[in-house]
């Protein structure tokens, strides 16, 4: 007689654990329940199904070899008993059974277990604002919602869409409305940037610009205060500053772990609302395991608990839970928060701490921003990659990295490289400078962009690199009187600088980088020299040489004119 | 009075060190000499200049902001004195000067130094065969050779080319002749596979197939025995098996460190012929540093010395040398051998030890091979990524990874992820299974291919995954009588298997994966069952289930039919 295992939840962590268990313990009796009729699907694929990239929702719930992963499949191929449309009502930990109800027949039954696994996932946070329950207001809580939205799109019923929330799901949904379907789309984010908390401001602005370039309106620092309803149907969204018309409103304001079942059963639940588990994915009841979006994970960068709803983590943590249920002492040590997202023709990614999070943790935060070609600068098909390396200035410890680049895998290649090594232990900015990323001209430059980020961070720690805050720079360009003691120096070639000097006169003079040693006396000694070039390398070098020549009151503009343009600031337009 | 620094060699490590030094020590007197007239160029870009991807050789020796890096530029912009066409003849360590000669005027002079840096690079190995010195026989020793070859191509003087050597340079040169110029190209490699030593056989075969698909003839296991010469000009290459006509012969049979100058000066030189340095890039003379192709590096995977000629490593090690010359205790700890190369529409890459190298080191070597989609299987624009994870079966320690994929950055994203973490310390197959690579459907699958590689390796260590050797499988398909006790079982869907059964009859039967539990009794118990599917996941699962059912004499075909096809074995053709 094999081990009786009940699994609650059949989307990602649940099915992964069930399949692994059936391979580990051939005689286990595995029962998996889910309140939904559709199971074992790639929830992260919903925006791509809505966008039309994925033609049929069945593809999201099929194996890579095109077999539909329904209850029948699990039974036939895996020997796993699946009960769909079946909700878990309560856990009797003493007698070890789960009370479930069939949502169609209302029949209840008790499922006995030797080991229980909780994989209920997360649910979207619904903003408590008027109109939230109106027809046409959606959260991306499950595949059904995706199917409904796509149906509306296909029938031409959506001319205008408002997406609330500038995180990954909001960004992906906004793209999916706009790109193929041509819906007039607005994206609202309560914080002052996209991907608040996760990304630095610079890289989030690159994504923002890509939305504006593709005619998606982005409103930052504006919360949705009310959904305007007419005849029971959402027709718009009101913020403090404006009212936006809408045929559909998508709320993508984050998710919350589904932990009520655990809480009711007296299991320990953490401050973030997720089920508390140890590295074996075991809850406070040794016979009950949990994995996926419903648990709190150890943030390897802070040592604190966090919730992180990702299909990838759900799968991996689910597998670890299965191992431990089967007696294999696998460990899930925690997460560093690897993240990547596509938005039209750009992608953005992050790992570890953003500057904001790093400050919250009390670090003496430095950020090395810059922009470089993602392949050898002489190789024809290259893209511009912006990277921000976040570090502690005191200890040179790397805290995180964010980036934005073309919608290829070039950013992924750097985020992944940082993710594995951050998870393995302390990394210094010098380690990043020496990281041995693979090199050939079609794939990188001899000094990889990530190495450059490490070099810059090291130079910043050594006091050699002093960068201007973007907000200061932007404010000064707007109102020069704010910093009357500043003077811009553009060290690009005269032909590059000419149009700027033409437009800005004395405010934007040129002193070509390669003539600095001959002409540096032209520079004023009583001003803070703000040095700019096309991508940052010349400006940095000029800063160093000027310091050697006694000009120490300098700041350079990281990423230069190119990065400013990528962020949407084209001073010639 | 600043530090006097002399640098010998001005291609990669030398200029990088010179520039870093001029930033660190504003008053240093830096003199860089090179025997060539062209300096500071991207040597790795030569095949892309020859191919036509890069239009002008000047691009290879320009900055990213299009400024030519000649002697004048170094003087003007960096304050570095460069003497081109100047060969270093000897080092007087006692009196601390380098004797140099101007190759144009034959004038000699002594350059005094406080610190000397050696960055002479490497030189191609010239096979000691008849005809090696004939006109039309090239090595890719410097940019001049690239310019000469491209000139011949542009003038239509090359109809047929033979490239000797199946390493990175040989592969890139063969592609560059064939792709745009349409030259009839043959690639000869003495060993039985491309990238011998560095890559596993499976992935090298994927590259090989891409060459054959693009009409490049590949001859493996055939050494060039003679270059056939007519009127002083190379007209062909003779191997043991054939004679190939050629208008040009490129020898790309590896490189050797240029260490004679160091050897003559009594500096320590290692068994691989490279200058011995410590982690500070300091030679056995504390005033003399060395970096780039001419030194031996610490192989972090073996603890042994190796030579590794890469522009990326030259730059990074050159910077570390400069730091130490300036009194900053930077360290270059060693290398894991990250490697990536493009060949037409595929790319191949490696890091750490290949199966061959791992066996040489005495490990109990396991290899987890497989093939997967490089993005979510439902995402439209995806490619097939083959990965081979090399590990020690006893300790579960990861020794290396090789792969082949589309000519995008998807393989790079996995090679880099492995490179940084391997360099940081011991990695287990379980760590790879849990590696937190960034996930979104346009960039990966929820379980990243690298995670799968880790899972498979773990299963192999646990004795759950038993794979057939490709050579055994190929031999058996060729001559079934070799393994009369074998029986193939294809567990794909009947419609997938039908054409195979039609062609091979009883030898290629179908037992659909999802009906295994119902029909397993059909399988013979007295044979070794060789289980195959499309990419390996079903075959593995069947192997596990069969073991639970008492069928333990099984092998599965890793990567399945897809991987066999990618290697050039299409059993339906």
Interface residues (C-beta under 8 A of the other chain):
Chain A: X12 X16 X23 X26 X27 X42 X44 X45 X48 X49 X53 X54 X59 X60 X62 X63 X64 X65 X67 X73 X76 X77 X79 X168 X172 X310 X311 X312 X313 X314 X315 X316 X319 X320 X330 X331 X332 X333 X335 X336 X337 X338 X339 X340 X341 X342 X347 X349 X351 X372 X373 X374 X376 X377 X378 X379 X380 X407 X408 X409 X410 X412 X413 X414 X415 X416 X417 X418 X419 X420 X421 X423 X424 X425 X427 X430 X431 X433 X434 X435 X436 X437 X438 X439 X440 X441 X442 X443 X444 X446 X447 X448 X451 X455 X464 X492 X493 X513 X514 X515 X516 X517 X518 X533 X534 X535 X537 X538 X541 X544 X545 X548 X549
Chain B: X12 X16 X23 X26 X27 X42 X44 X45 X48 X49 X53 X54 X59 X60 X62 X63 X64 X65 X67 X73 X76 X77 X79 X168 X172 X310 X311 X312 X313 X314 X315 X316 X319 X320 X330 X331 X332 X333 X335 X336 X337 X338 X339 X340 X341 X342 X347 X349 X351 X372 X373 X374 X376 X377 X378 X379 X380 X407 X408 X409 X410 X412 X413 X414 X415 X416 X417 X418 X419 X420 X421 X423 X424 X425 X427 X430 X431 X433 X434 X435 X436 X437 X438 X439 X440 X441 X442 X443 X444 X446 X447 X448 X451 X455 X464 X492 X493 X513 X514 X515 X516 X517 X518 X533 X534 X535 X537 X538 X541 X544 X545 X548 X549
